[in-house]
Amino acid sequence: MGTNSPNVKDDYIRVRTNRELKKKATEIVEGMQLDLSTVINMTLDQIIRHNGLPFEVTNDDQKTIQLRKLQAELAKGTDAAKQGKTKGIDEVRALFTSSNKG
């Protein structure tokens, strides 16, 4: 492997952060079987792949963010309905019935 391989760890990043922020983030990523170093490397990789931040940066509170996500999902559903890409109630019931038998 060359030195440009993402598996070669040959540099350091030092970051100062809030203790509680680090603790909460560590608990979350460890619950995902990851560590902060891996998550930071994944984030750096995604910045390169997206040629920018791989997530939206906002000052909105959690309630506003959830509302915006809900509105986007509702818009998708409305568009699907307008295009006739919906299922009737009997089709939905059949899907639930067949998925619960397996």
FIDOGU-488759 format. One record per residue: residue in three letters; chain; x, y, z of N, C-alpha, C in turn. Coordinates in nm, 2 decimals. Layout:
<pts>
   r c   n.px   n.py   n.pz  ca.px  ca.py  ca.pz   c.px   c.py   c.pz
 ALA A      X      Y      Z      X      Y      Z      X      Y      Z
...
</pts>
This chain:
<pts>
   r c   n.px   n.py   n.pz  ca.px  ca.py  ca.pz   c.px   c.py   c.pz
 MET A   0.08  -0.12   0.00   0.00   0.00   0.00   0.09   0.12   0.00
 GLY A   0.04   0.22  -0.08   0.11   0.35  -0.08   0.08   0.43   0.04
 THR A   0.15   0.55   0.05   0.13   0.63   0.17   0.00   0.71   0.16
 ASN A  -0.06   0.71   0.04  -0.19   0.78   0.03  -0.31   0.69   0.06
 SER A  -0.28   0.57   0.11  -0.39   0.48   0.15  -0.46   0.53   0.27
 PRO A  -0.60   0.52   0.27  -0.67   0.57   0.39  -0.64   0.48   0.51
 ASN A  -0.58   0.36   0.50  -0.55   0.28   0.61  -0.42   0.32   0.68
 VAL A  -0.34   0.40   0.62  -0.21   0.45   0.68  -0.24   0.57   0.76
 LYS A  -0.22   0.55   0.89  -0.25   0.66   0.99  -0.11   0.73   1.02
 ASP A  -0.08   0.84   0.95   0.05   0.89   0.97   0.05   1.04   1.01
 ASP A  -0.06   1.09   1.07  -0.07   1.23   1.11  -0.17   1.24   1.23
 TYR A  -0.17   1.35   1.30  -0.25   1.37   1.41  -0.34   1.49   1.40
 ILE A  -0.46   1.49   1.46  -0.54   1.61   1.48  -0.56   1.63   1.63
 ARG A  -0.53   1.74   1.68  -0.56   1.77   1.82  -0.67   1.87   1.82
 VAL A  -0.77   1.83   1.90  -0.89   1.91   1.91  -0.93   1.94   2.05
 ARG A  -0.96   2.06   2.09  -1.01   2.09   2.22  -1.16   2.10   2.21
 THR A  -1.22   2.03   2.31  -1.37   2.03   2.31  -1.42   2.03   2.45
 ASN A  -1.55   2.04   2.46  -1.62   2.04   2.59  -1.62   1.90   2.64
 ARG A  -1.59   1.88   2.77  -1.59   1.74   2.82  -1.72   1.67   2.81
 GLU A  -1.83   1.74   2.84  -1.96   1.68   2.83  -2.00   1.64   2.69
 LEU A  -1.97   1.73   2.59  -1.99   1.70   2.45  -1.92   1.58   2.41
 LYS A  -1.79   1.57   2.44  -1.71   1.45   2.41  -1.77   1.32   2.47
 LYS A  -1.81   1.33   2.60  -1.87   1.22   2.67  -1.99   1.16   2.60
 LYS A  -2.08   1.26   2.57  -2.21   1.22   2.51  -2.18   1.16   2.37
 ALA A  -2.10   1.22   2.29  -2.07   1.17   2.16  -2.00   1.03   2.16
 THR A  -1.91   1.02   2.26  -1.84   0.89   2.28  -1.94   0.78   2.31
 GLU A  -2.03   0.81   2.40  -2.14   0.71   2.43  -2.22   0.66   2.31
 ILE A  -2.25   0.76   2.23  -2.33   0.73   2.11  -2.25   0.64   2.01
 VAL A  -2.13   0.69   1.98  -2.05   0.61   1.88  -2.01   0.47   1.93
 GLU A  -1.98   0.46   2.06  -1.95   0.33   2.11  -2.07   0.24   2.11
 GLY A  -2.19   0.29   2.12  -2.31   0.21   2.10  -2.32   0.16   1.96
 MET A  -2.25   0.23   1.87  -2.25   0.19   1.73  -2.13   0.10   1.70
 GLN A  -2.06   0.06   1.80  -1.94  -0.02   1.79  -1.83   0.05   1.71
 LEU A  -1.82   0.19   1.74  -1.72   0.27   1.68  -1.64   0.35   1.79
 ASP A  -1.54   0.42   1.75  -1.47   0.51   1.84  -1.46   0.64   1.78
 LEU A  -1.43   0.75   1.86  -1.43   0.88   1.80  -1.32   0.90   1.69
 SER A  -1.21   0.83   1.70  -1.11   0.84   1.60  -1.16   0.79   1.47
 THR A  -1.23   0.68   1.47  -1.29   0.62   1.35  -1.39   0.72   1.29
 VAL A  -1.48   0.77   1.37  -1.58   0.86   1.33  -1.52   0.99   1.27
 ILE A  -1.42   1.04   1.33  -1.35   1.16   1.27  -1.29   1.13   1.13
 ASN A  -1.23   1.01   1.12  -1.17   0.97   0.99  -1.28   0.95   0.89
 MET A  -1.40   0.89   0.93  -1.51   0.87   0.84  -1.56   1.01   0.79
 THR A  -1.57   1.11   0.89  -1.62   1.24   0.85  -1.52   1.31   0.76
 LEU A  -1.39   1.30   0.78  -1.30   1.36   0.69  -1.31   1.30   0.55
 ASP A  -1.33   1.17   0.54  -1.35   1.10   0.41  -1.47   1.15   0.34
 GLN A  -1.58   1.17   0.42  -1.71   1.22   0.36  -1.69   1.36   0.31
 ILE A  -1.62   1.44   0.38  -1.59   1.58   0.34  -1.53   1.58   0.20
 ILE A  -1.43   1.49   0.18  -1.37   1.48   0.05  -1.46   1.43  -0.05
 ARG A  -1.54   1.33  -0.02  -1.64   1.27  -0.12  -1.74   1.37  -0.16
 HIS A  -1.79   1.46  -0.06  -1.90   1.55  -0.09  -1.84   1.69  -0.14
 ASN A  -1.71   1.70  -0.13  -1.64   1.83  -0.16  -1.70   1.94  -0.07
 GLY A  -1.73   1.91   0.05  -1.79   2.00   0.15  -1.84   1.92   0.27
 LEU A  -1.91   1.98   0.36  -1.96   1.91   0.47  -2.07   1.81   0.43
 PRO A  -2.07   1.69   0.49  -2.16   1.59   0.45  -2.29   1.59   0.52
 PHE A  -2.32   1.71   0.58  -2.44   1.72   0.66  -2.48   1.87   0.66
 GLU A  -2.61   1.90   0.69  -2.65   2.04   0.70  -2.61   2.10   0.83
 VAL A  -2.56   2.22   0.82  -2.53   2.30   0.94  -2.64   2.40   0.96
 THR A  -2.69   2.40   1.08  -2.80   2.49   1.10  -2.80   2.54   1.25
 ASN A  -2.86   2.66   1.27  -2.88   2.71   1.41  -3.01   2.67   1.46
 ASP A  -3.09   2.60   1.39  -3.23   2.57   1.43  -3.23   2.47   1.55
 ASP A  -3.33   2.48   1.63  -3.34   2.39   1.74  -3.39   2.25   1.69
 GLN A  -3.39   2.15   1.78  -3.43   2.01   1.74  -3.57   2.01   1.69
 LYS A  -3.66   2.08   1.75  -3.80   2.08   1.71  -3.82   2.13   1.57
 THR A  -3.75   2.24   1.54  -3.76   2.30   1.40  -3.70   2.20   1.30
 ILE A  -3.59   2.14   1.33  -3.52   2.04   1.24  -3.62   1.92   1.21
 GLN A  -3.68   1.87   1.32  -3.78   1.76   1.30  -3.90   1.80   1.22
 LEU A  -3.94   1.92   1.24  -4.06   1.98   1.17  -4.02   1.99   1.02
 ARG A  -3.90   2.03   0.99  -3.86   2.05   0.85  -3.85   1.91   0.78
 LYS A  -3.80   1.81   0.86  -3.79   1.67   0.80  -3.93   1.62   0.78
 LEU A  -4.02   1.64   0.87  -4.16   1.60   0.85  -4.22   1.66   0.73
 GLN A  -4.20   1.79   0.71  -4.26   1.86   0.60  -4.20   1.80   0.47
 ALA A  -4.07   1.77   0.47  -4.01   1.71   0.35  -4.07   1.57   0.32
 GLU A  -4.10   1.49   0.42  -4.16   1.36   0.40  -4.30   1.38   0.35
 LEU A  -4.37   1.47   0.41  -4.51   1.50   0.36  -4.52   1.54   0.21
 ALA A  -4.42   1.62   0.18  -4.41   1.67   0.04  -4.38   1.55  -0.06
 LYS A  -4.30   1.46  -0.01  -4.27   1.34  -0.09  -4.40   1.26  -0.11
 GLY A  -4.47   1.24   0.00  -4.60   1.17  -0.01  -4.70   1.23  -0.10
 THR A  -4.71   1.36  -0.09  -4.80   1.44  -0.18  -4.76   1.42  -0.32
 ASP A  -4.63   1.43  -0.35  -4.59   1.41  -0.49  -4.62   1.27  -0.54
 ALA A  -4.59   1.17  -0.45  -4.62   1.03  -0.49  -4.77   1.01  -0.52
 ALA A  -4.85   1.07  -0.44  -5.00   1.06  -0.46  -5.04   1.13  -0.59
 LYS A  -4.98   1.24  -0.62  -5.02   1.31  -0.74  -4.98   1.23  -0.87
 GLN A  -4.87   1.15  -0.85  -4.82   1.07  -0.96  -4.88   0.93  -0.96
 GLY A  -4.98   0.90  -0.87  -5.04   0.78  -0.87  -4.96   0.66  -0.81
 LYS A  -4.85   0.70  -0.74  -4.76   0.60  -0.68  -4.80   0.56  -0.54
 THR A  -4.92   0.54  -0.52  -4.97   0.50  -0.38  -5.03   0.37  -0.38
 LYS A  -5.05   0.31  -0.26  -5.12   0.18  -0.25  -5.25   0.20  -0.17
 GLY A  -5.34   0.12  -0.21  -5.47   0.12  -0.14  -5.46   0.06   0.00
 ILE A  -5.56   0.08   0.08  -5.56   0.02   0.22  -5.55  -0.13   0.21
 ASP A  -5.62  -0.20   0.12  -5.61  -0.34   0.11  -5.47  -0.39   0.08
 GLU A  -5.40  -0.32  -0.01  -5.26  -0.35  -0.04  -5.17  -0.34   0.08
 VAL A  -5.19  -0.23   0.15  -5.11  -0.21   0.27  -5.14  -0.32   0.38
 ARG A  -5.26  -0.35   0.40  -5.29  -0.46   0.49  -5.23  -0.59   0.45
 ALA A  -5.23  -0.62   0.32  -5.17  -0.74   0.27  -5.02  -0.74   0.29
 LEU A  -4.96  -0.63   0.28  -4.81  -0.62   0.31  -4.78  -0.65   0.45
 PHE A  -4.86  -0.59   0.54  -4.84  -0.61   0.69  -4.87  -0.75   0.72
 THR A  -4.97  -0.81   0.67  -5.01  -0.95   0.70  -4.90  -1.05   0.65
 SER A  -4.85  -1.02   0.53  -4.75  -1.12   0.47  -4.62  -1.10   0.55
 SER A  -4.58  -0.98   0.59  -4.46  -0.96   0.66  -4.46  -1.01   0.80
 ASN A  -4.58  -1.02   0.86  -4.59  -1.08   1.00  -4.59  -1.23   1.00
 LYS A  -4.61  -1.29   0.89  -4.62  -1.44   0.88  -4.48  -1.50   0.88
 GLY A  -4.38  -1.43   0.83  -4.25  -1.48   0.81  -4.17  -1.49   0.93
</pts>
